[in-house]
């Protein structure tokens, strides 16, 4: 697999997780469940998924990676 394919595959995995977390959060919002242990868990999941996704994108676009063929 090429570097670009690896990047796309992992980015897709991360965005799927972020989408799932956001969907669960929206379900709780629709049900007016904005507190309690389930809300805290989903809120943390969504936060962490977003952080993993943005960290990966920022890591991959860093100019000092030394791989001139990597996606930017």
Secondary structure, DSSP 8 states (H G I E B T S, - for coil): --HHHHHHHHHHHHHHHHHHHHHHHHHHHHTT--SSHHHHHHHHHHHHHHHHHHHHHHHHT-TTS--TTS--
